[in-house]
Structure formats: C-alpha cells, structure tokens
Amino acid sequence: MLKTSVIIPVYNVEKYLNKCIESVLRQTNEEIEIILIDDGSTDGSKKIVEFYEENYSCVNAIYQENHKLGAARNAGVLKARGEYIYFLDSDDYIKPNLLQKCYLITEQNRLDFIMFDSEVIVEEQNNFNQSILENGYDRKSLVPDNRIFTGKEFWEKYYSGGGVYTNAYLFYINRQFFLENDLFFVPEIFYEDNDWVIRLYQAAQKIMYLPDKLYYRRIRGGSIMTEKYTDVHMRSIAIVCGLHTDMLFRASDKEEIQMIIPRYISVMGRLRSIFQQFTQEREVAIAKREIVELYYKIVNDFQKIWEYDLNAGDVTLAVINMFQRVLPELKVRKDISINMKKVLEKLTGGIPLDKNINMGIYGTGKGCVEFLHIYEKVYGKIPANLFFLDSQKDSGFQFWGFNGYNIKDINNLRLDGVIVTSYLYGEEMEQNVREILTRDIPIVSLPKLPRSLKERI
C-alpha cells in the first residue's frame, strides 16, 4: 500500500503549479501518489496537470467542472490509495522532508493525525490577517511536542491561545480515520474548512503536534483569502454559519458546546463583516435564499443560543437585526425580546431587577459591564436599587450611577440577592460571599465562559 496520497486541487494557478508539484516529487519519502484535481481551470493550469499525468507514473489526475475547493478535495480522497492523506494548496509548496517526517511519527504512534506549522511568503499583503503576516503560523512556544492528545483535549487547552489552525494543509491525516468519521468537506462554498476542523478535532482520539515549519504558505492577490468579496463569499459564509448553528444544537454535552461556541462567534463575526461590505456595493438579493434560511434557523432557537453563551447571543442578535434592516420582509416567528427576558431571568436566579428590589452586584469588571449592557438592551434602564460589591475597593465608590461597597461590608446592606458577575473567578467569589454573609439570601453566578473565550472578556 502507498504511504501517502497528496491531494492537490487546482484552479487557475499556472504561475505557481509547477513549483508546487515539484516540491512533492522531491520528497524524501518516495512511496507516494499525487492526485491533481483540475477544478475547471480557465488558464494554462490544465495543460500543466496533463503534462505531469503523462510523464510521471505517481501522478493521477481528475478533471471536473468548478465546484470549489471542498469538492475537489473530496474527489481526491475518494481516489486516494495511501494509508495517509495530505491536502496541499496548489499555489503553495512544501519542504522535502514533510511527508517522511509526518509518516514516521504518525505511523509509530498510530495517530489519527499530526499537525505542524508553516512559513509565510508574502507576495501581496492586501488586507490579509496582519498577525499572520508578521508571525506566520508558529505554535511551538504554546504547544508541547512529543505528547499525544485527544482532539477535544487539545482544543480545550490551546484554542484560546491560538493553538488551533483551521488550514487543511497543516494536517497529515490517517485516511481510514477520515473515511470512518465522514470528514468530507462541504462542496460549492468558500470557508469550507471552518466546520471541518471542528469535526476533525471532535472525532480524533490520538493526535500530536510537530513543532516544525514544513509548509510554505503564499500570500498573494487573487486568492480566496485576499480577493474582493463576491456573492459566493456571502452565500458561503451564510451556509457555514448555518452549519455551526446545527452543530451547536446537536452537541451532546457541555464539552462539545464549549468547543463549538468560539468558532460560532468567529464565523458569525465574519458574516457581519462580509454582509456589511457586501450590501454597500451590491444587491443582497443574490444571496437571499441562504440568508433567509440562516435567519429563521437562528431566530427559532435564539433563546437556546443565549443560554449557551452571552457573547454568542449578542453576536446572533446583531446578525438578526442586520438581516431585518436589509430585508424588511423578514418576520420574527418568535418574540425575541420575550426569549431574552427568560434567559436573563434565569441568569438572575428568577429575581427581577424591578423597583423596590435591592440587588447586590459582586464584581465591577468587564463581565459586569457586559451583563448590565445586555440587561438594559432588553429591559431599558434598571429600576432596581443596585449595590455594587468589590473585594479591592473601599466602601463609598460609585459605579454605574450607584453606590459601591467593599464585600466585607455586605452584612450592613439589606439585600434581596447577590449576582456574581465575574466570568473568570465566579466560583471563588460566590464562595467568598457565602462565607461572609450572615443571612440566607439567593446568590447566583453568571455562566462561566468557555476557556477559549476568556480573552474576549
């Protein structure tokens, strides 16, 4: 059996394709096959594919109409015969030892996949992610090598610090693992690796990180990542957001939900960015079907999203409002404000912040401010008497227009309840309140954010 099948989708890259293919032919591991998928190229790329297919026995080719990167990769996987598969972008190239190094480590440890890093070659900067341009793809200061993780374990430990990359070309994958877990890409769209990478990590039981830059990533004009947004980008990101929403609602446990939430927030944020630019220049009607489908999907389960995570609820509400402004014919099937009120009532332990209610708010950081903004967005100005509590400040300070007190003075206040508003230290603060209080009153804490979102607070 061949050791590795290198799958290279090809679309209008005649300037770069020879270097890409030659970098594979020069690999120190010779027991490989190269599968070139010409995805409907209109330049000279097809002729280059034909040349290598005719002159190299290890090269096989597929010719198809343009169905985007995901469909091309899928076609390559179905044709592959190697024990392992590797996806290579046709405008990039790899170091001579990539396949041998990855094969030896993956085979020795019987891994589902191994991941590595990349160097960046900047041809045109455009508006590409500046941190990538400056720092490249490099995780060695964050992630320990020579250790085996489950996919979920790795995600929980390193996603928040930037240790998870979505790029398919940074993974060397066991083909049987890929097939058994149905890890095919969504065809006909851009951003096809956004939902794929979640499914990949969720399924993996044994993975490792190799702290080596084995890939050369080219930043150029005219690529999917740098070209100007089109209707395909708009349709694609709407579909991707829908896929993340589906995964969120299908998640079977809290661990999976916390894994999906940060990616959900990320793709929803990208949708907002694309949508805002898109509607300034072109009619949104050309992506209307995908927008309407996503709209009703998130509207109908909006309360569930808010219960999962406040940030996820906030970005979802922004998307809903944005869609309604551009497409006024959209109707809300459920009263979103009622759902939001139910969520907030749950967060505050069922004690409404109404007139004549004396509520202690423990914590005056960003988590507190976020909670108050959201509460006022739903209810308007808070009529309750709020008493802000802080461990570090002396009694007598002012916050949000109310008096503030040191937590040690809490027993001098006639409170109906206490809301702990710290996402990071909620458990410790709640325990602190219970140890100081001499009366039995309700104490509730805002849901603790997933580790991957702590940097957002």
C-alpha positions as CSV (number, residue, x, y, z in Angstrom):
1,M,0.0,0.0,0.0
2,L,1.2,3.5,-0.7
3,K,2.2,5.5,2.3
4,T,0.7,8.9,1.4
5,S,-1.7,10.3,-1.1
6,V,-1.0,14.0,-1.7
7,I,-4.2,15.7,-2.9
8,I,-3.8,19.0,-4.8
9,P,-6.9,20.9,-6.0
10,V,-6.0,23.1,-9.0
11,Y,-7.8,26.2,-10.2
12,N,-6.1,28.9,-12.3
13,V,-2.7,28.7,-10.7
14,E,-0.5,28.2,-13.7
15,K,2.1,30.6,-12.3
16,Y,2.6,28.5,-9.2
17,L,1.6,25.0,-10.0
18,N,5.0,23.6,-11.3
19,K,6.8,24.6,-8.1
20,C,4.0,23.1,-6.0
21,I,4.1,19.7,-7.8
22,E,7.9,19.6,-8.0
23,S,8.1,20.1,-4.2
24,V,6.2,16.8,-3.8
25,L,8.2,15.0,-6.4
26,R,11.4,15.9,-4.4
27,Q,10.1,14.4,-1.2
28,T,12.5,12.0,0.6
29,N,9.6,9.6,1.1
30,E,9.0,8.1,-2.4
31,E,6.1,5.7,-1.7
32,I,3.5,8.3,-2.5
33,E,1.0,9.3,-5.1
34,I,0.0,12.7,-6.3
35,I,-3.7,13.4,-7.2
36,L,-4.2,16.5,-9.1
37,I,-7.8,17.7,-9.4
38,D,-8.3,20.3,-12.1
39,D,-11.4,22.1,-10.8
40,G,-12.4,23.8,-14.1
41,S,-9.4,25.9,-14.7
42,T,-9.6,28.5,-17.4
43,D,-5.9,29.4,-17.7
44,G,-3.0,27.1,-18.5
45,S,-3.3,25.0,-15.4
46,K,-5.0,22.1,-17.1
47,K,-2.1,21.7,-19.5
48,I,0.4,21.5,-16.6
49,V,-1.8,18.9,-15.0
50,E,-1.9,16.9,-18.2
51,F,1.9,17.1,-18.6
52,Y,2.6,15.6,-15.1
53,E,-0.1,13.0,-15.5
54,E,1.5,11.8,-18.8
55,N,5.1,11.9,-17.6
56,Y,5.1,10.7,-14.0
57,S,3.6,7.4,-13.0
58,C,2.9,8.6,-9.5
59,V,0.6,11.3,-10.7
60,N,-3.1,10.8,-11.3
61,A,-5.5,13.5,-12.5
62,I,-9.1,14.3,-12.2
63,Y,-10.8,16.8,-14.4
64,Q,-14.1,18.3,-13.3
65,E,-16.2,21.5,-13.6
66,N,-15.6,24.1,-10.9
67,H,-17.2,23.0,-7.6
68,K,-14.8,24.8,-5.3
69,L,-12.0,23.6,-3.0
70,G,-14.1,21.3,-0.8
71,A,-15.5,19.2,-3.7
72,A,-12.0,18.9,-5.3
73,R,-10.5,17.6,-2.0
74,N,-13.4,15.2,-1.7
75,A,-12.8,13.8,-5.1
76,G,-9.1,13.3,-4.3
77,V,-9.9,11.5,-1.1
78,L,-12.2,9.1,-2.9
79,K,-9.5,8.3,-5.4
80,A,-6.7,8.0,-2.9
81,R,-5.0,4.7,-2.1
82,G,-2.4,5.8,0.5
83,E,-2.5,5.0,4.2
84,Y,-2.5,8.7,4.9
85,I,-3.8,11.7,3.0
86,Y,-2.3,15.2,2.8
87,F,-4.0,18.3,1.3
88,L,-1.7,20.7,-0.5
89,D,-2.8,24.0,-1.9
90,S,-1.7,24.4,-5.5
91,D,-0.2,27.9,-5.0
92,D,2.0,26.8,-2.1
93,Y,4.8,24.2,-1.7
94,I,6.3,22.0,1.0
95,K,9.7,21.1,2.4
96,P,11.4,17.9,1.1
97,N,11.0,16.0,4.4
98,L,7.4,16.8,5.2
99,L,5.9,13.5,4.1
100,Q,8.6,11.2,5.5
101,K,8.7,13.1,8.9
102,C,4.9,13.1,9.3
103,Y,4.6,9.5,8.2
104,L,7.2,8.1,10.6
105,I,5.7,9.9,13.6
106,T,2.1,9.2,12.7
107,E,2.7,5.5,12.0
108,Q,4.9,5.0,15.0
109,N,2.2,6.4,17.4
110,R,-0.8,5.2,15.4
111,L,-2.2,8.7,15.3
112,D,-5.4,10.0,13.7
113,F,-3.5,13.0,12.5
114,I,-0.4,15.1,13.1
115,M,-0.2,18.9,12.7
116,F,2.7,21.2,12.0
117,D,3.4,24.8,11.2
118,S,4.2,27.0,8.2
119,E,6.4,29.7,6.9
120,V,4.7,32.7,5.2
121,I,5.8,34.1,1.8
122,V,4.3,37.5,1.3
123,E,3.7,38.3,-2.4
124,E,1.0,40.8,-1.8
125,Q,-0.2,41.9,1.6
126,N,-3.6,43.3,0.7
127,N,-5.9,43.1,3.8
128,F,-4.7,39.7,5.0
129,N,-4.6,39.0,8.7
130,Q,-1.7,41.2,10.0
131,S,-0.7,38.8,12.8
132,I,-0.2,36.0,10.2
133,L,1.9,38.3,8.0
134,E,4.1,39.3,11.0
135,N,4.3,36.0,12.9
136,G,3.4,33.3,10.4
137,Y,2.0,30.0,11.6
138,D,4.0,29.0,14.6
139,R,2.8,27.3,17.7
140,K,6.0,25.9,19.3
141,S,6.0,28.4,22.1
142,L,2.4,27.4,23.0
143,V,2.1,23.7,22.4
144,P,4.4,21.0,23.8
145,D,5.7,18.5,21.3
146,N,6.1,14.7,21.8
147,R,2.8,14.4,23.6
148,I,-0.4,12.6,22.4
149,F,-3.7,14.4,22.9
150,T,-7.3,13.6,22.1
151,G,-8.7,16.2,19.7
152,K,-11.1,17.6,22.3
153,E,-8.3,17.8,24.9
154,F,-6.0,19.7,22.6
155,W,-8.8,22.1,21.6
156,E,-9.7,22.9,25.2
157,K,-6.1,23.5,26.2
158,Y,-4.8,25.5,23.2
159,Y,-7.7,27.1,21.2
160,S,-7.8,30.3,23.3
161,G,-4.1,30.9,22.9
162,G,-4.1,30.4,19.1
163,G,-3.0,26.8,19.0
164,V,-5.7,25.6,16.6
165,Y,-5.4,26.4,12.9
166,T,-8.2,25.6,10.5
167,N,-6.0,25.2,7.4
168,A,-6.3,21.8,6.0
169,Y,-2.7,21.8,4.6
170,L,-1.3,21.8,8.2
171,F,-2.7,18.3,8.9
172,Y,-1.4,14.9,7.9
173,I,-4.3,12.5,8.3
174,N,-5.0,8.8,8.6
175,R,-7.2,8.0,5.6
176,Q,-9.2,5.3,7.4
177,F,-9.9,7.7,10.2
178,F,-11.0,10.3,7.7
179,L,-13.4,7.9,6.0
180,E,-14.8,6.3,9.1
181,N,-15.7,9.7,10.5
182,D,-17.1,11.1,7.3
183,L,-14.8,14.1,7.3
184,F,-15.6,15.2,3.8
185,F,-15.8,18.9,3.0
186,V,-18.9,20.9,2.1
187,P,-18.8,21.5,-1.7
188,E,-19.6,24.6,-3.7
189,I,-18.5,27.1,-1.0
190,F,-15.6,29.0,0.3
191,Y,-14.5,28.8,4.0
192,E,-15.1,25.0,3.7
193,D,-12.5,24.2,6.4
194,N,-14.3,26.2,9.2
195,D,-16.8,23.5,10.2
196,W,-14.5,20.7,9.0
197,V,-11.8,21.5,11.6
198,I,-14.3,21.2,14.4
199,R,-15.5,17.8,13.2
200,L,-11.9,16.7,12.7
201,Y,-10.9,17.5,16.3
202,Q,-14.1,16.1,17.8
203,A,-13.5,12.7,16.2
204,A,-9.8,12.4,16.9
205,Q,-8.6,10.2,19.7
206,K,-4.8,10.4,19.2
207,I,-3.1,13.5,17.7
208,M,0.3,15.1,18.1
209,Y,1.9,18.5,17.3
210,L,5.2,18.6,15.4
211,P,6.9,22.0,16.1
212,D,8.4,22.3,12.6
213,K,7.6,24.7,9.7
214,L,7.2,22.2,6.9
215,Y,4.9,24.2,4.7
216,Y,5.4,27.4,2.6
217,R,2.2,29.5,2.7
218,R,2.0,32.1,-0.1
219,I,0.0,35.3,0.5
220,R,-0.9,36.7,-2.9
221,G,-3.6,38.7,-4.6
222,G,-6.4,36.9,-6.3
223,S,-6.5,34.0,-3.8
224,I,-9.7,33.0,-1.9
225,M,-8.4,34.7,1.2
226,T,-7.4,38.0,-0.4
227,E,-9.8,38.6,-3.3
228,K,-12.7,41.0,-3.0
229,Y,-15.9,39.7,-1.6
230,T,-18.5,38.4,-4.1
231,D,-21.9,36.9,-3.8
232,V,-20.2,33.5,-3.5
233,H,-18.5,34.7,-0.3
234,M,-21.8,35.9,1.1
235,R,-23.6,32.7,0.3
236,S,-20.7,30.7,1.6
237,I,-20.4,32.4,5.0
238,A,-24.2,32.2,5.5
239,I,-24.0,28.4,4.9
240,V,-21.0,28.0,7.2
241,C,-22.9,29.9,9.9
242,G,-25.8,27.5,9.4
243,L,-23.5,24.5,9.8
244,H,-22.1,25.9,13.0
245,T,-25.6,26.5,14.3
246,D,-26.6,22.9,13.5
247,M,-23.5,21.6,15.3
248,L,-24.3,23.7,18.3
249,F,-27.8,22.4,18.6
250,R,-26.7,18.8,18.0
251,A,-23.9,18.9,20.6
252,S,-24.5,16.1,23.1
253,D,-22.6,17.6,26.1
254,K,-21.2,20.8,27.6
255,E,-17.7,19.9,26.4
256,E,-18.9,19.9,22.8
257,I,-20.9,23.1,23.2
258,Q,-17.9,24.9,24.7
259,M,-15.8,23.6,21.8
260,I,-18.2,25.0,19.1
261,I,-19.1,28.3,20.8
262,P,-15.9,30.2,19.9
263,R,-16.0,29.1,16.3
264,Y,-19.7,30.0,16.1
265,I,-18.9,33.5,17.4
266,S,-16.0,33.8,14.9
267,V,-17.9,32.8,11.8
268,M,-20.9,35.0,12.8
269,G,-18.5,37.9,13.2
270,R,-17.1,37.2,9.7
271,L,-20.6,37.1,8.3
272,R,-21.3,40.6,9.8
273,S,-18.1,41.9,8.2
274,I,-18.8,40.5,4.8
275,F,-22.5,41.4,4.9
276,Q,-21.8,45.0,5.8
277,Q,-19.3,45.4,3.0
278,F,-21.4,43.4,0.6
279,T,-24.6,45.4,0.9
280,Q,-22.8,48.7,0.3
281,E,-21.8,47.6,-3.2
282,R,-24.2,45.0,-4.4
283,E,-27.8,43.8,-4.0
284,V,-28.2,41.3,-1.3
285,A,-30.9,39.5,-3.2
286,I,-28.4,37.3,-5.0
287,A,-27.7,35.6,-1.6
288,K,-31.2,35.9,-0.3
289,R,-32.1,32.2,0.0
290,E,-29.1,31.4,2.2
291,I,-29.6,34.5,4.3
292,V,-33.3,33.7,4.9
293,E,-32.6,30.1,5.7
294,L,-29.9,31.1,8.3
295,Y,-32.2,33.9,9.7
296,Y,-35.0,31.6,10.6
297,K,-32.7,28.9,11.9
298,I,-31.1,31.3,14.5
299,V,-34.4,33.1,15.3
300,N,-36.2,29.9,16.1
301,D,-33.6,28.8,18.6
302,F,-32.4,32.2,19.8
303,Q,-33.1,31.5,23.4
304,K,-31.0,28.4,23.3
305,I,-28.1,30.3,21.9
306,W,-28.3,32.9,24.7
307,E,-28.5,30.2,27.3
308,Y,-25.3,28.7,25.9
309,D,-23.3,31.9,26.0
310,L,-23.9,35.6,26.3
311,N,-21.4,36.5,23.6
312,A,-22.9,34.1,21.2
313,G,-26.4,35.6,21.9
314,D,-25.1,39.1,21.4
315,V,-23.5,38.4,18.0
316,T,-26.6,36.4,17.0
317,L,-28.9,39.3,17.9
318,A,-26.6,41.7,15.9
319,V,-26.9,39.4,12.8
320,I,-30.7,39.1,13.2
321,N,-31.1,42.9,13.4
322,M,-28.7,43.4,10.4
323,F,-30.8,41.0,8.3
324,Q,-34.0,42.7,9.2
325,R,-32.7,46.1,8.2
326,V,-31.7,44.9,4.8
327,L,-34.6,42.5,4.2
328,P,-37.5,44.2,5.9
329,E,-39.9,41.4,4.7
330,L,-38.3,39.0,7.2
331,K,-40.7,38.4,10.1
332,V,-39.7,37.1,13.5
333,R,-41.6,33.9,14.2
334,K,-40.9,34.1,17.9
335,D,-40.8,37.2,20.2
336,I,-37.0,37.5,20.6
337,S,-37.4,40.0,23.5
338,I,-39.5,37.5,25.5
339,N,-36.9,34.8,24.9
340,M,-34.2,37.2,26.0
341,K,-36.1,38.1,29.2
342,K,-36.4,34.4,30.0
343,V,-32.7,33.9,29.7
344,L,-32.0,37.0,31.9
345,E,-34.5,35.8,34.5
346,K,-32.6,32.5,34.6
347,L,-29.3,34.3,34.9
348,T,-30.5,36.4,37.8
349,G,-32.0,33.4,39.7
350,G,-35.6,34.5,39.0
351,I,-35.2,37.8,40.9
352,P,-36.3,40.6,38.6
353,L,-34.3,43.8,38.8
354,D,-37.6,45.7,39.5
355,K,-38.4,48.7,41.6
356,N,-38.1,48.1,45.3
357,I,-35.6,45.2,44.8
358,N,-32.2,45.6,46.4
359,M,-29.7,43.6,44.4
360,G,-26.0,43.2,45.2
361,I,-23.8,43.0,42.1
362,Y,-20.5,41.4,43.0
363,G,-17.7,42.3,40.5
364,T,-17.2,45.6,38.6
365,G,-15.1,44.3,35.7
366,K,-15.8,43.8,32.0
367,G,-18.1,40.8,32.7
368,C,-20.3,43.1,34.9
369,V,-20.4,45.8,32.3
370,E,-21.4,43.4,29.6
371,F,-24.2,41.9,31.7
372,L,-25.6,45.4,32.5
373,H,-25.4,46.4,28.9
374,I,-27.3,43.3,27.8
375,Y,-29.9,43.7,30.6
376,E,-30.6,47.3,29.7
377,K,-30.8,46.4,26.0
378,V,-33.7,44.1,26.8
379,Y,-35.5,45.9,29.7
380,G,-34.3,49.5,29.4
381,K,-33.0,51.4,32.4
382,I,-32.7,49.2,35.5
383,P,-35.3,50.4,38.2
384,A,-33.9,48.2,41.0
385,N,-31.6,49.5,43.7
386,L,-28.2,48.1,42.8
387,F,-25.4,47.8,45.4
388,F,-22.0,47.1,43.7
389,L,-19.6,45.0,45.7
390,D,-15.9,44.8,45.2
391,S,-13.1,42.9,47.1
392,Q,-10.4,45.5,46.3
393,K,-12.1,48.9,46.7
394,D,-13.2,50.6,49.9
395,S,-16.8,51.3,50.5
396,G,-18.0,54.6,49.1
397,F,-17.1,54.3,45.5
398,Q,-19.5,55.0,42.6
399,F,-20.3,52.6,39.7
400,W,-23.0,52.7,37.0
401,G,-24.6,55.5,39.0
402,F,-25.0,53.5,42.2
403,N,-23.1,53.2,45.4
404,G,-20.3,50.7,45.8
405,Y,-19.2,48.8,48.9
406,N,-16.4,46.5,49.9
407,I,-17.6,42.9,50.1
408,K,-16.7,42.8,53.8
409,D,-19.5,45.4,54.5
410,I,-22.2,43.2,52.8
411,N,-24.0,42.4,56.1
412,N,-24.7,46.1,56.6
413,L,-26.8,46.1,53.4
414,R,-30.4,44.8,53.2
415,L,-30.1,42.8,50.0
416,D,-32.7,40.6,48.3
417,G,-30.0,38.7,46.5
418,V,-26.5,38.8,45.0
419,I,-25.4,38.3,41.4
420,V,-21.8,37.4,40.9
421,T,-20.7,38.9,37.5
422,S,-17.1,37.6,37.1
423,Y,-16.7,35.0,34.3
424,L,-13.2,34.1,35.4
425,Y,-13.4,33.9,39.2
426,G,-17.1,33.4,39.7
427,E,-16.8,30.2,41.8
428,E,-14.3,31.7,44.2
429,M,-16.3,34.9,44.5
430,E,-19.5,33.1,45.2
431,Q,-17.8,31.1,47.9
432,N,-16.4,34.3,49.4
433,V,-19.9,35.8,49.6
434,R,-21.3,32.7,51.3
435,E,-18.5,32.7,53.9
436,I,-19.1,36.4,54.8
437,L,-23.0,36.6,54.7
438,T,-24.8,36.0,57.9
439,R,-28.2,35.9,56.2
440,D,-29.6,33.3,53.8
441,I,-30.4,35.2,50.5
442,P,-30.2,33.9,46.9
443,I,-26.8,34.0,45.3
444,V,-26.4,33.4,41.6
445,S,-23.4,33.5,39.3
446,L,-23.3,34.3,35.6
447,P,-22.5,31.2,33.5
448,K,-18.7,30.7,33.2
449,L,-17.5,31.3,29.7
450,P,-15.5,28.6,27.9
451,R,-11.8,28.9,28.3
452,S,-11.5,29.7,24.7
453,L,-13.5,32.9,25.2
454,K,-11.7,34.3,28.3
455,E,-9.5,36.6,26.2
456,R,-12.6,38.3,24.9
457,I,-13.6,39.5,28.4
